[in-house]
Amino acid sequence: MGMPIAVRLEKKRVLLEWLRYQAAVTEREIRDLDAQDAEEKRRREVARCELAWVVSVPRTLDGHPVLHRGNGGLRARYGAGELVDLDGVMGAFEEYPDLEMCDVCAPWGSLGLDKPADRPARATEVELP
């Protein structure tokens, strides 16, 4: 003969409670993993920006393009262009002889160059390593 209905009902209720607990634990683990994944992606993006540069277009008609560090605050503020690597920087120096380096984010340091004189550095005055 089988178990009484009351015992089977109690077992099902205990099982349901355990399943709800397991579901809550799993949902919390998923939230934690999602947060870790988002943080990892953010860190990779920060690292990518720190190892790159950006050439911004002139902000005035008589202005010059400006080289920024990829993680510089002016890049976000002024909507500068795409991130470029060292080859891209050398190409920008060739393409824009009047390219200046940003005085705020100081890209010359990340390029291994000495700080330019009191005026903005021009591409024609820079020798990349």
C-alpha positions in Angstrom: 0.0 0.0 0.0 1.2 3.5 -0.8 1.9 6.4 1.5 -1.0 8.3 3.0 -2.1 11.4 1.1 -1.1 13.7 4.1 2.5 12.4 4.1 2.8 12.7 0.3 1.4 16.2 0.5 3.9 17.2 3.2 6.8 15.8 1.1 5.6 17.8 -1.9 5.4 21.0 0.1 8.9 20.4 1.5 10.2 19.7 -2.0 8.6 22.9 -3.3 10.1 24.9 -0.5 13.5 23.4 -1.3 13.1 24.2 -5.0 12.1 27.8 -4.2 15.3 28.1 -2.1 17.4 26.6 -4.8 15.8 29.0 -7.4 16.6 32.0 -5.2 20.2 30.9 -4.7 20.6 30.4 -8.5 19.0 33.8 -9.2 21.4 35.4 -6.8 24.4 33.6 -8.4 23.2 34.7 -11.8 23.0 38.3 -10.6 26.5 38.1 -9.1 27.9 36.6 -12.3 26.2 39.2 -14.4 27.8 41.9 -12.2 31.2 40.3 -12.5 30.9 40.0 -16.2 29.9 43.7 -16.5 32.9 44.7 -14.3 35.3 42.6 -16.3 34.1 44.2 -19.6 34.4 47.6 -18.0 38.0 46.9 -16.9 38.9 45.6 -20.4 37.5 48.7 -22.0 39.4 50.9 -19.5 42.6 49.0 -20.2 42.0 49.3 -24.0 41.5 53.1 -23.7 44.7 53.4 -21.6 46.8 51.8 -24.3 45.3 53.9 -27.1 45.1 57.4 -28.4 42.4 59.5 -30.1 42.7 62.2 -32.8 40.0 64.8 -32.4 38.9 67.1 -35.2 39.4 70.8 -34.9 36.7 72.5 -32.9 37.0 75.8 -34.8 37.6 76.6 -38.5 41.1 77.8 -37.9 41.9 75.1 -35.3 44.1 72.1 -35.5 43.4 68.4 -34.9 44.5 67.3 -31.4 46.0 64.1 -30.2 44.5 62.8 -26.9 45.2 59.8 -24.7 42.5 57.2 -25.1 41.5 57.5 -21.5 41.5 61.3 -21.4 38.4 63.1 -20.1 38.3 65.5 -23.1 37.7 62.6 -25.4 34.4 61.8 -23.8 33.4 65.5 -23.5 34.1 66.5 -27.1 33.1 63.2 -28.8 36.6 62.6 -30.3 37.1 59.9 -32.8 37.9 56.3 -32.6 40.7 54.8 -30.6 43.9 54.3 -32.5 47.1 52.3 -31.7 50.7 53.5 -32.1 50.6 52.9 -35.9 47.5 55.0 -36.1 49.2 57.8 -34.2 52.1 57.7 -36.6 49.7 57.8 -39.5 47.9 60.8 -38.0 51.2 62.6 -37.6 51.9 62.0 -41.3 48.3 62.9 -42.4 48.0 66.0 -40.2 51.3 68.0 -40.1 49.6 70.5 -37.8 48.4 67.9 -35.3 48.8 69.2 -31.8 49.0 67.2 -28.5 46.5 67.9 -25.8 47.9 69.8 -22.9 45.4 68.3 -20.5 45.7 64.6 -21.0 49.4 64.8 -22.0 49.7 62.0 -24.6 53.4 62.6 -25.1 54.0 60.6 -21.8 52.2 57.6 -23.1 54.1 57.9 -26.4 57.5 57.9 -24.5 58.2 61.5 -25.6 59.5 64.4 -23.5 57.0 67.2 -22.7 56.9 69.7 -25.5 57.7 73.4 -24.9 55.2 75.8 -23.4 53.2 75.8 -26.6 51.3 72.9 -28.1 53.5 70.3 -29.8 53.1 70.0 -33.5 53.6 66.8 -35.5 56.4 68.3 -37.5 58.4 68.7 -34.2 57.9 65.1 -32.9 60.1 62.0 -33.4 58.3 58.9 -32.3 60.5 56.1 -30.9 
